[in-house]
Amino acid sequence: MHVPPDERERAFRKIVTLLKPGGVVLMSLREGPAEADRPMWPAPLGEVEGLARNHGLVVLKSAASTDQMGRTGVTWTSVALRLPDDGSGALPTLRGIILKDDKSSTYKLGLLRAIAKVADAMPSLARPLPDEDAVKIPLGAVALAWVRMYLPLVAKRLPQTPRNQGPDGLGFAKEGFRALLNGQFLSQDLRIGAQFSAETGHSVILALSEASELITRMPAHHITYPASSQPIFIAQRQKLPSRSDGRVIDRTLLEQFGSLTIPGPVWRSLMQLGSWIEPVLIAEWSRLVKVYAGPQSSIELGHVTDALAWIEHDRDTRFARSTVERIRTAGVPVRCVWTGADLRKSEVDIDHCLPWSAWPCNDLWNLMPSSESVNRNQKRERLPSQARLSTARTNIQSWWERAWLDDPVLRQQFEREAEAALPIASADTLEHVFDGLEWRRLRLRTEQQVTEWM
């Protein structure tokens, strides 16, 4: 009640980042007239419950009480919230989809894995629904992950249905998909912030539209709750405006394909436990391909696993290095984000703040100048601790400002990448981006147990 309403979501998110799985938050909400020297705003229980739901917390208990000091019109509501450590109870549902559902194709696994990839790499694309525990994500984002997964599988002619080879017989492998396939298109180029020529962009749009149609008609329709015909995922497809050319992949484009509604527990499980669910998905997908190929096939499981690998671009710091040189040429000093010391040309190294070995990400917000000795001898492939990151806050934000935000084109790329990879509604301030960086850091620490640089 002491936090202005327009600042509450950010404040709540910062509280959540302090929790480990199983951690509990206790809140006391005051209702009634404020004291003259203590500004307060109404803080109804429903608002706190909504914030908790949107950030993956479970409401354990709430209880109302009178004011122990006997003040007129003042009452209190106590709330206990917990960050689940068990996937919010959705694991049996996910396990059933992966291992038990009848499958005449790999499409159900493809949809589940595509959603998991959005939850991992683009979580901020999700929009919580106000009246139910569910989120809505752009159908185009799911289609983006779908096409990215299937391109290498189809290129290697690994069957995705019985008797299938190559693109023939696959409902999504039509004009756009085949154009990408025949053009030797790199699947890893399908990502937020990617830019294409007009011709390639047109093929990308067609491929995403074809995938969206298939996803809506097939796996989203046929993945249902146990002993029920009720779909778990609700797809709403819409016709793409003719002006969409696909030259730049961003949130606006992906939202134009429609939406997919996902139950909150399922979404949170995929966010929190995706690194554990992924191997099960890969193993079952590989098994299905082997079955579809038939007993006489020479296809080995290892070949399928290789084709299912989520390939990222190579670790690349060249653009950040050229940016350092551009800044230095303009006569502006470049400082190590970790020590604050001015860097000579021979001392500059480019650090992936969140280490590449734990989370491959060449996004602009993750690339920072560091002294070579600090990056290679001290930090190395470790995760900066919360204290280390907080100490470097000013230096990191100053680097972001000079390197990316001062250039209109780079600013757009910086904001697109940050808004997709970090749990922020907008990258309109560096404080929001840094909050998202702290959240992503905590996820890597708690879920993958990445060693910290203290």
C-alpha positions as CSV (number, residue, x, y, z in Angstrom):
1,M,0.0,0.0,0.0
2,H,3.0,2.3,0.2
3,V,4.0,1.6,-3.4
4,P,2.2,3.7,-6.1
5,P,0.0,1.5,-8.3
6,D,1.9,2.2,-11.5
7,E,5.1,0.9,-9.8
8,R,3.7,-2.2,-8.2
9,E,4.3,-4.7,-11.0
10,R,8.0,-3.8,-11.2
11,A,8.3,-3.9,-7.3
12,F,6.5,-7.3,-7.2
13,R,8.8,-8.7,-9.9
14,K,11.9,-7.6,-7.9
15,I,10.5,-9.4,-4.8
16,V,9.9,-12.6,-6.8
17,T,13.5,-12.5,-8.0
18,L,14.6,-12.9,-4.4
19,L,12.8,-16.2,-4.0
20,K,14.2,-19.6,-4.5
21,P,11.8,-22.4,-5.5
22,G,9.6,-23.1,-2.4
23,G,10.3,-19.7,-1.0
24,V,7.5,-17.8,0.7
25,V,6.4,-14.1,0.8
26,L,4.2,-12.8,3.6
27,M,2.4,-9.5,3.1
28,S,0.2,-7.4,5.3
29,L,-2.2,-5.2,3.4
30,R,-3.7,-2.2,5.1
31,E,-7.2,-0.9,4.2
32,G,-8.6,2.4,5.4
33,P,-7.7,6.1,5.7
34,A,-4.0,6.9,5.3
35,E,-2.0,8.9,7.9
36,A,-1.1,12.4,6.9
37,D,2.7,11.8,7.0
38,R,2.6,8.3,5.3
39,P,1.3,8.2,1.8
40,M,-0.8,5.1,1.0
41,W,-2.9,3.8,-1.9
42,P,-5.6,1.1,-1.9
43,A,-4.1,-2.4,-2.2
44,P,-7.0,-4.9,-2.6
45,L,-6.4,-8.6,-2.2
46,G,-7.5,-9.2,-5.8
47,E,-4.7,-7.1,-7.2
48,V,-2.1,-9.0,-5.2
49,E,-3.6,-12.3,-6.3
50,G,-3.4,-11.2,-9.9
51,L,0.3,-10.1,-9.5
52,A,1.0,-13.5,-7.9
53,R,-0.6,-15.4,-10.7
54,N,1.2,-13.4,-13.4
55,H,4.6,-14.1,-11.7
56,G,4.1,-17.8,-11.0
57,L,3.3,-17.6,-7.3
58,V,0.7,-19.6,-5.5
59,V,-1.6,-18.0,-2.9
60,L,-1.3,-20.3,0.1
61,K,-3.6,-18.4,2.4
62,S,-5.2,-15.0,3.1
63,A,-6.9,-13.8,6.3
64,A,-8.6,-10.6,7.4
65,S,-8.1,-9.0,10.8
66,T,-9.0,-5.9,12.7
67,D,-6.5,-3.2,13.6
68,Q,-4.7,-4.1,16.8
69,M,-4.2,-0.4,17.6
70,G,-8.0,0.2,17.4
71,R,-7.9,2.8,14.6
72,T,-11.3,3.6,13.2
73,G,-11.8,2.3,9.7
74,V,-8.5,0.4,9.5
75,T,-8.4,-3.3,8.7
76,W,-5.7,-5.7,7.6
77,T,-5.4,-8.6,5.2
78,S,-2.5,-11.0,5.6
79,V,-1.4,-13.0,2.5
80,A,1.0,-15.9,2.1
81,L,2.5,-16.5,-1.3
82,R,4.9,-19.3,-2.4
83,L,7.0,-19.9,-5.5
84,P,6.3,-23.5,-6.4
85,D,9.2,-26.0,-6.7
86,D,7.1,-28.8,-8.3
87,G,6.0,-27.2,-11.6
88,S,2.7,-26.1,-10.2
89,G,1.2,-29.6,-10.6
90,A,1.3,-29.6,-14.4
91,L,4.0,-32.2,-14.8
92,P,1.6,-35.2,-15.0
93,T,-0.3,-33.4,-17.8
94,L,3.0,-32.7,-19.7
95,R,4.2,-36.3,-19.1
96,G,0.9,-37.6,-20.5
97,I,1.2,-35.5,-23.7
98,I,4.8,-36.6,-24.3
99,L,4.6,-40.3,-23.4
100,K,1.0,-41.5,-23.4
101,D,-1.0,-39.6,-26.0
102,D,-1.7,-41.4,-29.3
103,K,0.4,-39.9,-32.0
104,S,0.1,-40.4,-35.8
105,S,2.7,-37.7,-36.3
106,T,5.3,-35.7,-34.3
107,Y,3.0,-32.7,-34.3
108,K,2.0,-32.9,-30.7
109,L,5.6,-33.0,-29.6
110,G,6.4,-30.2,-32.0
111,L,3.8,-27.9,-30.5
112,L,4.8,-28.7,-26.9
113,R,8.5,-28.1,-27.7
114,A,7.7,-24.9,-29.6
115,I,5.8,-23.5,-26.6
116,A,8.7,-24.6,-24.4
117,K,11.2,-22.6,-26.6
118,V,9.0,-19.5,-26.4
119,A,8.8,-19.9,-22.6
120,D,12.6,-20.2,-22.4
121,A,13.8,-17.7,-24.9
122,M,10.9,-15.2,-25.3
123,P,8.9,-15.3,-22.0
124,S,8.0,-11.6,-22.2
125,L,5.8,-12.3,-25.2
126,A,3.3,-13.9,-22.9
127,R,0.3,-11.8,-21.7
128,P,-1.5,-13.0,-18.6
129,L,-5.3,-13.2,-18.9
130,P,-7.1,-11.0,-16.3
131,D,-9.8,-13.4,-15.3
132,E,-8.1,-16.8,-15.3
133,D,-4.9,-18.5,-14.6
134,A,-3.6,-18.6,-18.2
135,V,-1.3,-16.7,-20.5
136,K,-1.7,-15.8,-24.2
137,I,1.3,-15.9,-26.5
138,P,1.6,-14.8,-30.2
139,L,0.8,-17.8,-32.5
140,G,3.5,-16.4,-34.8
141,A,6.1,-17.0,-32.0
142,V,5.0,-20.7,-31.8
143,A,5.1,-21.0,-35.6
144,L,8.6,-19.4,-35.6
145,A,9.9,-22.1,-33.2
146,W,8.0,-24.8,-35.2
147,V,9.5,-23.9,-38.6
148,R,12.9,-23.6,-36.9
149,M,12.6,-27.1,-35.5
150,Y,11.3,-28.8,-38.6
151,L,13.6,-27.3,-41.3
152,P,16.6,-29.5,-40.4
153,L,14.4,-32.6,-39.9
154,V,12.8,-32.3,-43.3
155,A,16.1,-31.4,-45.0
156,K,17.5,-34.7,-43.7
157,R,14.3,-36.5,-44.9
158,L,13.6,-37.9,-41.4
159,P,9.9,-39.1,-41.3
160,Q,7.5,-37.1,-39.2
161,T,4.6,-39.3,-40.0
162,P,4.4,-43.0,-41.1
163,R,5.8,-43.3,-44.7
164,N,6.8,-39.6,-44.8
165,Q,10.1,-38.5,-46.4
166,G,11.1,-34.9,-47.0
167,P,8.3,-32.2,-47.3
168,D,5.7,-34.4,-49.0
169,G,2.8,-35.3,-46.8
170,L,3.5,-32.7,-44.2
171,G,0.6,-30.3,-43.8
172,F,2.8,-27.3,-43.0
173,A,5.4,-27.9,-45.7
174,K,3.9,-25.8,-48.5
175,E,5.1,-22.9,-50.6
176,G,6.8,-20.8,-47.9
177,F,8.4,-23.7,-46.0
178,R,9.7,-25.3,-49.3
179,A,11.2,-22.0,-50.4
180,L,13.2,-21.8,-47.2
181,L,14.1,-25.5,-47.5
182,N,15.3,-25.2,-51.1
183,G,17.1,-21.9,-50.5
184,Q,19.5,-23.5,-48.0
185,F,18.0,-21.2,-45.3
186,L,19.7,-21.4,-41.9
187,S,17.0,-22.3,-39.3
188,Q,18.9,-20.4,-36.5
189,D,18.1,-17.2,-38.4
190,L,14.5,-17.5,-37.3
191,R,14.7,-15.4,-34.2
192,I,13.4,-12.1,-32.8
193,G,15.3,-9.2,-34.3
194,A,16.2,-11.0,-37.5
195,Q,16.1,-9.0,-40.8
196,F,15.6,-10.4,-44.3
197,S,15.5,-9.3,-47.9
198,A,12.0,-8.8,-49.4
199,E,12.1,-12.2,-51.1
200,T,13.2,-14.1,-48.1
201,G,10.9,-12.2,-45.8
202,H,7.9,-13.1,-48.1
203,S,8.9,-16.8,-47.8
204,V,9.2,-16.5,-44.0
205,I,5.7,-15.0,-43.8
206,L,4.3,-17.8,-45.9
207,A,6.1,-20.5,-43.8
208,L,4.8,-19.0,-40.5
209,S,1.3,-18.7,-41.9
210,E,1.3,-22.3,-43.1
211,A,2.6,-23.5,-39.7
212,S,0.0,-21.4,-37.8
213,E,-2.8,-23.0,-39.8
214,L,-1.5,-26.5,-39.2
215,I,-0.9,-25.9,-35.5
216,T,-4.5,-24.6,-35.1
217,R,-6.1,-27.4,-37.0
218,M,-4.1,-30.3,-35.7
219,P,-2.0,-30.5,-32.5
220,A,-3.7,-27.6,-30.7
221,H,-7.1,-29.2,-31.4
222,H,-6.1,-32.7,-30.5
223,I,-4.1,-32.2,-27.3
224,T,-6.8,-32.5,-24.7
225,Y,-7.0,-33.1,-21.0
226,P,-7.1,-36.8,-19.8
227,A,-10.5,-38.4,-20.4
228,S,-11.8,-35.3,-21.9
229,S,-12.3,-33.7,-25.3
230,Q,-11.4,-30.2,-24.0
231,P,-8.3,-28.8,-25.6
232,I,-5.4,-27.8,-23.3
233,F,-4.2,-25.1,-25.7
234,I,-6.7,-22.7,-27.4
235,A,-5.5,-21.4,-30.8
236,Q,-7.1,-18.4,-32.4
237,R,-5.7,-17.9,-35.9
238,Q,-6.2,-14.7,-37.8
239,K,-5.6,-13.8,-41.4
240,L,-2.3,-11.9,-41.9
241,P,-2.6,-8.4,-43.3
242,S,-1.2,-8.0,-46.8
243,R,1.2,-5.3,-45.7
244,S,3.3,-7.7,-43.6
245,D,6.4,-8.5,-45.6
246,G,8.5,-10.3,-42.9
247,R,11.6,-8.2,-43.4
248,V,11.9,-7.8,-39.6
249,I,10.8,-10.4,-37.0
250,D,9.4,-8.6,-34.0
251,R,6.5,-8.9,-31.5
252,T,4.2,-6.9,-33.7
253,L,4.7,-9.2,-36.6
254,L,4.3,-12.4,-34.6
255,E,1.1,-11.2,-32.9
256,Q,-0.5,-10.7,-36.4
257,F,-0.8,-14.5,-36.9
258,G,-3.2,-14.9,-33.9
259,S,-2.7,-16.2,-30.4
260,L,-2.3,-19.4,-28.4
261,T,-3.8,-19.6,-24.8
262,I,-1.8,-21.7,-22.4
263,P,-2.9,-22.7,-18.8
264,G,-0.8,-20.9,-16.2
265,P,0.5,-24.1,-14.5
266,V,1.6,-25.5,-17.8
267,W,3.3,-22.3,-18.8
268,R,5.1,-22.0,-15.5
269,S,6.3,-25.6,-15.6
270,L,7.8,-25.0,-19.1
271,M,9.5,-21.8,-17.8
272,Q,10.9,-23.3,-14.6
273,L,11.6,-26.9,-15.7
274,G,12.1,-26.6,-19.4
275,S,15.7,-27.8,-19.2
276,W,14.5,-31.0,-17.6
277,I,11.5,-31.5,-20.0
278,E,13.5,-30.9,-23.1
279,P,15.5,-34.2,-23.0
280,V,12.3,-36.2,-22.5
281,L,10.7,-34.5,-25.6
282,I,13.8,-35.2,-27.7
283,A,14.0,-38.9,-26.6
284,E,10.3,-39.5,-27.5
285,W,10.6,-37.6,-30.8
286,S,13.6,-39.6,-31.8
287,R,11.8,-42.8,-30.9
288,L,8.8,-41.9,-33.0
289,V,10.9,-41.0,-36.0
290,K,12.6,-44.4,-35.8
291,V,9.2,-46.1,-35.6
292,Y,7.8,-44.2,-38.6
293,A,10.9,-45.1,-40.6
294,G,10.2,-48.8,-40.1
295,P,12.2,-51.8,-38.9
296,Q,14.3,-52.0,-42.1
297,S,15.4,-48.4,-41.9
298,S,19.1,-47.5,-41.4
299,I,18.2,-44.3,-39.5
300,E,20.0,-44.2,-36.2
301,L,18.7,-42.4,-33.1
302,G,21.8,-40.3,-33.0
303,H,21.1,-38.8,-36.4
304,V,17.6,-37.8,-35.3
305,T,18.9,-36.3,-32.1
306,D,21.4,-34.3,-34.1
307,A,18.7,-32.9,-36.4
308,L,16.6,-32.0,-33.3
309,A,19.4,-30.0,-31.8
310,W,18.3,-26.3,-31.2
311,I,21.2,-24.7,-33.1
312,E,22.2,-21.2,-32.1
313,H,24.5,-18.9,-34.0
314,D,28.1,-19.3,-33.1
315,R,29.4,-17.4,-30.1
316,D,30.0,-14.0,-31.8
317,T,31.4,-10.8,-30.3
318,R,32.6,-9.2,-33.5
319,F,29.9,-6.6,-33.7
320,A,30.4,-5.6,-30.1
321,R,34.1,-5.2,-30.7
322,S,33.5,-3.0,-33.7
323,T,31.2,-0.9,-31.5
324,V,33.9,-0.5,-29.0
325,E,36.2,0.8,-31.8
326,R,33.5,3.2,-33.0
327,I,33.2,4.7,-29.5
328,R,36.9,4.9,-29.0
329,T,37.4,6.6,-32.4
330,A,34.9,9.2,-31.3
331,G,37.2,10.0,-28.4
332,V,34.9,8.5,-25.7
333,P,36.6,6.2,-23.2
334,V,35.4,2.5,-22.9
335,R,35.3,1.1,-19.4
336,C,35.3,-2.4,-18.0
337,V,31.8,-2.9,-16.7
338,W,33.1,-5.0,-13.8
339,T,35.9,-2.8,-12.6
340,G,35.1,0.6,-14.1
341,A,38.7,1.0,-15.3
342,D,39.4,2.7,-18.7
343,L,40.4,0.0,-21.2
344,R,43.3,0.4,-23.7
345,K,42.8,-1.2,-27.1
346,S,45.0,-4.1,-26.2
347,E,43.0,-4.8,-23.0
348,V,39.5,-5.0,-24.4
349,D,37.6,-8.2,-24.3
350,I,33.8,-8.7,-24.9
351,D,32.1,-10.6,-22.2
352,H,28.8,-12.5,-22.4
353,C,27.3,-11.3,-19.1
354,L,25.2,-14.4,-18.8
355,P,27.8,-17.0,-19.9
356,W,27.5,-18.6,-23.3
357,S,28.0,-22.1,-21.9
358,A,24.9,-21.8,-19.8
359,W,22.6,-19.8,-22.1
360,P,23.8,-19.1,-25.7
361,C,22.8,-15.6,-26.4
362,N,24.4,-13.0,-28.6
363,D,21.8,-10.3,-27.9
364,L,23.1,-6.8,-27.6
365,W,22.1,-6.4,-24.0
366,N,24.2,-9.5,-23.1
367,L,27.5,-8.3,-24.7
368,M,29.6,-6.0,-22.5
369,P,33.2,-4.7,-22.5
370,S,35.6,-6.2,-19.9
371,S,39.3,-6.2,-19.4
372,E,40.8,-9.3,-20.8
373,S,42.3,-10.4,-17.5
374,V,39.0,-10.1,-15.6
375,N,37.0,-11.9,-18.3
376,R,39.4,-14.7,-19.0
377,N,41.0,-15.2,-15.6
378,Q,38.4,-14.3,-13.0
379,K,34.8,-14.4,-14.4
380,R,35.4,-16.9,-17.2
381,E,32.2,-19.0,-17.8
382,R,30.8,-18.2,-14.4
383,L,27.6,-16.3,-13.6
384,P,27.9,-12.9,-12.0
385,S,26.6,-13.1,-8.4
386,Q,23.7,-10.8,-7.5
387,A,26.1,-8.6,-5.5
388,R,28.6,-8.4,-8.4
389,L,25.8,-7.5,-10.9
390,S,24.4,-4.8,-8.6
391,T,27.8,-3.2,-8.2
392,A,28.2,-3.1,-12.0
393,R,24.7,-1.7,-12.6
394,T,25.8,1.9,-13.4
395,N,28.6,0.8,-15.7
396,I,26.4,-1.7,-17.5
397,Q,23.7,0.9,-18.1
398,S,26.2,3.5,-19.3
399,W,27.6,1.0,-21.8
400,W,24.1,0.1,-23.1
401,E,23.4,3.9,-23.5
402,R,26.6,4.7,-25.4
403,A,26.8,1.4,-27.5
404,W,23.2,0.8,-28.5
405,L,20.7,3.5,-27.5
406,D,22.5,6.5,-29.1
407,D,22.0,4.9,-32.5
408,P,18.3,4.7,-33.6
409,V,18.7,1.5,-35.6
410,L,20.7,-0.3,-32.9
411,R,18.3,1.0,-30.3
412,Q,15.4,-0.8,-32.0
413,Q,17.4,-4.0,-32.2
414,F,18.4,-3.7,-28.5
415,E,14.8,-3.2,-27.4
416,R,13.4,-6.0,-29.6
417,E,15.9,-8.5,-28.3
418,A,15.5,-7.4,-24.6
419,E,11.7,-7.4,-24.8
420,A,11.7,-11.0,-26.2
421,A,14.3,-12.6,-24.0
422,L,13.6,-10.8,-20.7
423,P,10.4,-10.8,-18.6
424,I,9.7,-7.1,-19.2
425,A,6.7,-5.5,-20.9
426,S,8.8,-2.8,-22.4
427,A,12.5,-1.9,-22.8
428,D,11.6,1.8,-22.7
429,T,13.9,2.3,-19.7
430,L,17.3,0.8,-18.8
431,E,16.0,0.1,-15.3
432,H,13.4,-2.3,-16.8
433,V,16.1,-4.0,-18.9
434,F,18.4,-4.4,-15.9
435,D,15.5,-5.8,-13.8
436,G,15.0,-8.4,-16.6
437,L,18.7,-9.2,-16.6
438,E,18.6,-9.8,-12.8
439,W,15.6,-12.1,-13.3
440,R,17.3,-14.1,-16.1
441,R,20.4,-14.4,-13.9
442,L,18.4,-15.8,-11.0
443,R,16.8,-18.4,-13.3
444,L,20.1,-19.7,-14.5
445,R,21.4,-19.9,-11.0
446,T,18.4,-21.6,-9.4
447,E,17.4,-23.9,-12.3
448,Q,20.8,-24.9,-13.8
449,Q,23.0,-24.3,-10.7
450,V,25.5,-22.3,-12.8
451,T,28.6,-21.6,-10.7
452,E,28.7,-18.0,-9.5
453,W,31.5,-15.4,-9.8
454,M,31.4,-13.9,-6.3
